[in-house]
């Protein structure tokens, strides 16, 4: 990928897409194609076809997706499966038709079975039932992985599918109805701290274990893979370390400055008991995450307070 290559970052305003833009710009790639969802609806096949026909990007980072936590997945299952399937199908097919040199498709760790052995290896895909709470999203992302595989096999394309673990960082979604766990914790504890509450109630038991990767680390990994990865199409991206949600909550509360009681509503679902990625393949290629969890959360809290909370 040359400095002058025309690079399309789909979803450039989101958590991952904005990190990709920061990473690419810092690395000297300035010929970036960027479109908002209002300018280009990736669910619209004719609009995507026209865009690729007119712009002819050399490389594509597909970071556009409908994403959300347990509540969002439970409330909007049809939107999660339809929108993601449409986005993937349109962008991947147009990339093939118009001769994109290489594409990186971003999936999710939720593609792996709910009760799969830990850590999650790439080979565990389709080896068991999915977590019901986010199954529509997971099915769509699995379809994206298989679409990359099929196009590579039939047409000789170079489509790479990267499966990141749980992400966080600047430009995350902090809406309590649709966000993932870490930004939701940041917002809840910040509000409780600001309003002087004595306690905060969180969903579940707090015992599930999760792994968290800063979006800037993911962007760095994506650039690394686009430049240097030419093996099998599916590869995990993570840090290889996890912690209990209880531990995460205590860490966030401490960074925010909330010293009240943390209560747990055990009538609410926990989701998958544990999710940690096997990142040995990526590590063997020469890439490792650099941003520590405490430092990453601290910088994200500062960003949230400066840009959103006020």
C-alpha positions as CSV (number, residue, x, y, z in Angstrom):
1,X,0.0,0.0,0.0
2,X,1.7,3.1,-1.2
3,X,1.4,6.6,0.3
4,X,-0.5,7.8,-2.8
5,X,-2.9,4.8,-2.9
6,X,-6.5,5.7,-2.9
7,X,-7.9,4.3,0.4
8,X,-11.6,4.1,1.3
9,X,-12.4,4.0,5.0
10,X,-16.0,2.9,5.3
11,X,-17.5,4.2,8.6
12,X,-14.9,6.8,9.2
13,X,-16.9,8.6,11.9
14,X,-17.3,5.6,14.1
15,X,-15.1,4.3,16.9
16,X,-13.0,2.1,14.6
17,X,-13.2,4.2,11.4
18,X,-12.1,7.4,13.1
19,X,-9.1,5.5,14.7
20,X,-8.2,4.2,11.2
21,X,-8.2,7.7,9.8
22,X,-6.0,8.9,12.7
23,X,-3.6,6.0,12.1
24,X,-3.5,6.3,8.3
25,X,-2.9,10.0,8.5
26,X,-0.2,9.7,11.0
27,X,1.5,7.1,8.8
28,X,1.5,9.5,5.8
29,X,-1.5,8.2,3.9
30,X,-3.4,11.3,2.8
31,X,-5.4,10.1,-0.2
32,X,-8.4,9.0,1.8
33,X,-11.9,8.5,0.5
34,X,-14.4,9.4,3.3
35,X,-18.2,9.5,3.1
36,X,-20.8,9.9,5.8
37,X,-23.8,7.6,5.9
38,X,-25.9,10.5,4.6
39,X,-23.6,11.0,1.7
40,X,-23.4,7.3,0.9
41,X,-25.9,4.7,2.3
42,X,-23.9,1.5,2.2
43,X,-27.2,-0.5,2.4
44,X,-28.1,0.9,-1.1
45,X,-26.6,-1.4,-3.7
46,X,-26.9,1.1,-6.6
47,X,-25.3,3.9,-4.5
48,X,-22.4,1.7,-3.5
49,X,-21.9,0.6,-7.1
50,X,-21.9,4.2,-8.4
51,X,-19.4,5.2,-5.7
52,X,-16.9,2.5,-6.5
53,X,-17.4,3.0,-10.3
54,X,-16.6,6.8,-9.9
55,X,-13.9,6.7,-7.3
56,X,-12.1,3.3,-7.9
57,X,-10.4,2.9,-4.5
58,X,-7.2,0.9,-4.4
59,X,-7.7,-0.3,-0.8
60,X,-10.8,-0.6,1.4
61,X,-11.1,-0.8,5.2
62,X,-14.7,-1.9,5.9
63,X,-15.4,-0.5,9.4
64,X,-19.0,0.5,8.8
65,X,-21.6,-1.5,10.7
66,X,-24.6,-1.3,12.9
67,X,-23.2,-2.1,16.4
68,X,-24.5,-2.1,19.9
69,X,-24.7,-3.9,23.3
70,X,-27.1,-6.5,24.7
71,X,-30.0,-4.1,24.9
72,X,-29.6,-2.8,21.4
73,X,-29.3,-6.3,20.0
74,X,-32.4,-7.4,21.9
75,X,-34.5,-4.5,20.8
76,X,-33.5,-4.3,17.1
77,X,-32.6,-7.8,15.9
78,X,-33.9,-7.3,12.4
79,X,-32.0,-4.1,11.9
80,X,-28.8,-5.7,13.2
81,X,-28.9,-8.6,10.7
82,X,-30.3,-6.8,7.7
83,X,-28.2,-3.7,7.8
84,X,-24.9,-5.5,8.4
85,X,-25.6,-8.1,5.7
86,X,-26.5,-5.3,3.2
87,X,-23.4,-3.2,4.0
88,X,-21.1,-6.2,3.7
89,X,-22.6,-7.7,0.5
90,X,-22.6,-4.3,-1.3
91,X,-19.1,-3.2,-0.3
92,X,-17.4,-6.6,-0.8
93,X,-19.0,-7.2,-4.2
94,X,-18.3,-3.7,-5.5
95,X,-14.7,-4.2,-4.3
96,X,-14.4,-7.3,-6.4
97,X,-16.1,-5.8,-9.5
98,X,-14.0,-2.7,-9.5
99,X,-10.6,-4.4,-8.8
100,X,-9.8,-3.3,-5.3
101,X,-6.3,-4.5,-4.5
102,X,-7.0,-5.5,-1.0
103,X,-9.9,-5.2,1.5
104,X,-9.9,-5.6,5.3
105,X,-13.3,-6.6,6.7
106,X,-13.9,-6.0,10.4
107,X,-15.9,-8.6,12.3
108,X,-16.3,-9.3,16.0
109,X,-15.4,-11.8,18.6
110,X,-19.1,-12.6,19.0
111,X,-18.9,-14.8,15.8
112,X,-17.5,-17.6,18.0
113,X,-19.8,-20.1,19.9
114,X,-21.0,-19.1,23.3
115,X,-19.5,-22.1,25.1
116,X,-16.3,-22.4,23.0
117,X,-13.1,-23.2,24.7
118,X,-11.0,-20.3,25.8
119,X,-9.1,-18.5,24.5
120,X,-11.0,-18.3,21.2
121,X,-9.1,-19.6,18.2
122,X,-9.9,-18.9,14.6
123,X,-10.6,-22.6,14.0
124,X,-13.6,-22.5,16.5
125,X,-15.8,-20.7,14.0
126,X,-19.1,-22.5,13.4
127,X,-18.2,-25.2,16.0
128,X,-21.2,-24.6,18.3
129,X,-24.3,-22.5,19.1
130,X,-24.0,-18.7,19.4
131,X,-24.8,-16.4,22.3
132,X,-28.6,-15.7,21.8
133,X,-28.4,-12.1,23.0
134,X,-26.4,-11.0,19.9
135,X,-27.1,-13.8,17.5
136,X,-28.4,-11.7,14.6
137,X,-25.3,-9.5,14.6
138,X,-23.0,-12.5,14.9
139,X,-24.8,-14.3,12.0
140,X,-24.3,-11.3,9.8
141,X,-20.6,-11.0,10.7
142,X,-20.1,-14.8,10.1
143,X,-21.6,-14.3,6.7
144,X,-19.1,-11.5,6.1
145,X,-16.2,-13.8,7.0
146,X,-17.5,-16.5,4.7
147,X,-18.1,-13.9,1.9
148,X,-14.5,-12.9,2.1
149,X,-13.5,-16.6,2.0
150,X,-15.7,-17.3,-1.0
151,X,-14.6,-14.4,-3.1
152,X,-11.0,-15.2,-2.4
153,X,-11.5,-18.8,-3.4
154,X,-13.6,-18.1,-6.5
155,X,-12.2,-14.8,-7.8
156,X,-8.7,-14.6,-6.3
157,X,-9.4,-11.5,-4.3
158,X,-7.4,-10.4,-1.3
159,X,-10.1,-9.9,1.3
160,X,-8.9,-10.2,4.9
161,X,-11.3,-10.6,7.8
162,X,-10.1,-9.3,11.1
163,X,-11.9,-10.3,14.3
164,X,-11.3,-7.8,17.1
165,X,-12.2,-8.3,20.7
166,X,-14.3,-5.8,22.7
167,X,-13.3,-2.2,21.7
168,X,-13.3,1.2,23.4
169,X,-11.9,4.6,23.0
170,X,-12.7,8.1,21.5
171,X,-15.8,8.4,19.4
172,X,-17.4,5.4,21.1
173,X,-21.2,5.2,21.6
174,X,-22.1,6.3,25.1
175,X,-25.9,6.0,24.8
176,X,-27.0,3.8,27.7
177,X,-29.7,2.1,25.5
178,X,-27.3,1.0,22.7
179,X,-23.8,1.1,24.0
180,X,-21.3,-1.7,24.9
181,X,-20.3,-2.3,28.5
182,X,-17.2,-0.1,28.9
183,X,-18.6,3.2,27.5
184,X,-21.8,2.5,29.5
185,X,-19.8,2.1,32.7
186,X,-18.0,5.4,31.9
187,X,-21.2,7.3,31.5
188,X,-23.0,5.7,34.5
189,X,-20.1,6.4,36.9
190,X,-19.5,9.9,35.5
191,X,-23.2,10.8,36.0
192,X,-23.2,9.3,39.5
193,X,-20.1,11.2,40.4
194,X,-21.3,14.4,39.0
195,X,-24.8,14.1,40.6
196,X,-23.5,12.9,44.0
197,X,-25.2,9.5,44.0
198,X,-24.4,7.0,46.7
199,X,-24.7,3.9,44.5
200,X,-24.8,2.7,40.9
201,X,-26.7,-0.4,39.8
202,X,-25.2,-2.5,36.9
203,X,-26.6,-5.4,34.9
204,X,-25.9,-9.1,35.7
205,X,-23.7,-10.7,38.3
206,X,-20.4,-9.0,37.3
207,X,-18.7,-12.4,36.9
208,X,-18.3,-12.7,33.1
209,X,-14.8,-12.1,31.9
210,X,-14.0,-9.8,29.0
211,X,-11.0,-8.5,27.1
212,X,-10.7,-4.9,25.9
213,X,-8.7,-3.4,23.1
214,X,-8.2,0.3,22.5
215,X,-9.5,1.4,19.1
216,X,-6.1,3.0,18.3
217,X,-4.4,-0.4,18.8
218,X,-6.9,-2.0,16.5
219,X,-6.3,0.6,13.8
220,X,-2.5,0.0,14.1
221,X,-3.2,-3.8,13.8
222,X,-5.4,-3.2,10.7
223,X,-2.7,-1.2,9.0
224,X,-0.2,-3.9,9.9
225,X,-2.4,-6.6,8.4
226,X,-3.1,-4.6,5.2
227,X,0.6,-4.2,4.7
228,X,2.0,-7.5,5.8
229,X,-0.7,-10.2,6.1
230,X,-1.1,-12.5,3.1
231,X,-2.1,-15.8,4.7
232,X,-5.5,-17.2,5.5
233,X,-8.3,-14.6,5.4
234,X,-9.5,-14.9,9.1
235,X,-7.3,-13.6,12.0
236,X,-8.1,-12.5,15.6
237,X,-7.1,-9.1,17.0
238,X,-6.8,-8.6,20.7
239,X,-4.6,-8.2,23.8
240,X,-4.8,-11.8,25.1
241,X,-5.7,-10.7,28.7
242,X,-9.1,-10.4,30.3
243,X,-10.8,-9.4,33.6
244,X,-14.1,-9.8,35.3
245,X,-16.8,-7.1,34.7
246,X,-16.7,-6.5,38.5
247,X,-13.0,-5.7,38.2
248,X,-13.6,-3.5,35.2
249,X,-16.4,-1.6,37.0
250,X,-14.2,-0.9,40.0
251,X,-11.4,0.3,37.7
252,X,-13.7,2.7,35.8
253,X,-15.3,3.9,39.1
254,X,-11.8,4.7,40.5
255,X,-10.6,6.5,37.4
256,X,-13.9,8.6,37.2
257,X,-13.7,9.4,40.9
258,X,-16.9,7.6,42.0
259,X,-16.5,6.0,45.5
260,X,-20.1,4.9,46.2
261,X,-21.5,1.4,46.3
262,X,-21.7,-0.8,43.1
263,X,-24.9,-2.9,43.1
264,X,-25.7,-5.8,40.7
265,X,-29.1,-6.5,39.2
266,X,-28.9,-10.3,38.8
267,X,-32.2,-10.5,37.1
268,X,-30.5,-9.0,34.0
269,X,-28.6,-11.2,31.5
270,X,-24.8,-11.6,31.7
271,X,-24.2,-12.7,28.1
272,X,-21.3,-15.0,27.3
273,X,-19.5,-16.2,30.4
274,X,-16.0,-15.5,29.0
275,X,-14.6,-14.1,25.8
276,X,-10.8,-13.8,25.3
277,X,-9.1,-14.1,22.0
278,X,-6.3,-16.3,21.0
279,X,-4.0,-13.8,19.3
280,X,-1.0,-16.1,18.9
281,X,-1.2,-15.9,15.1
282,X,-1.1,-12.1,15.0
283,X,1.6,-12.0,17.7
284,X,3.8,-14.5,15.7
285,X,3.5,-12.1,12.7
286,X,5.1,-9.4,14.8
287,X,2.2,-7.3,16.1
288,X,1.1,-6.8,19.8
289,X,-1.2,-4.3,21.5
290,X,0.6,-1.4,23.2
291,X,-2.0,0.6,25.1
292,X,-2.6,-0.7,28.7
293,X,-6.2,-0.9,29.9
294,X,-5.9,1.6,32.7
295,X,-4.2,4.2,30.5
296,X,-6.7,3.6,27.7
297,X,-9.7,4.0,30.0
298,X,-8.2,7.1,31.6
299,X,-7.7,8.8,28.2
300,X,-11.3,7.7,27.1
301,X,-12.8,9.2,30.3
302,X,-11.0,12.4,29.6
303,X,-12.2,12.5,26.0
304,X,-15.8,11.7,27.1
305,X,-15.7,14.6,29.7
306,X,-14.2,17.0,27.2
307,X,-16.3,16.1,24.1
308,X,-19.6,14.8,25.4
309,X,-20.3,15.3,29.1
310,X,-19.1,18.9,29.2
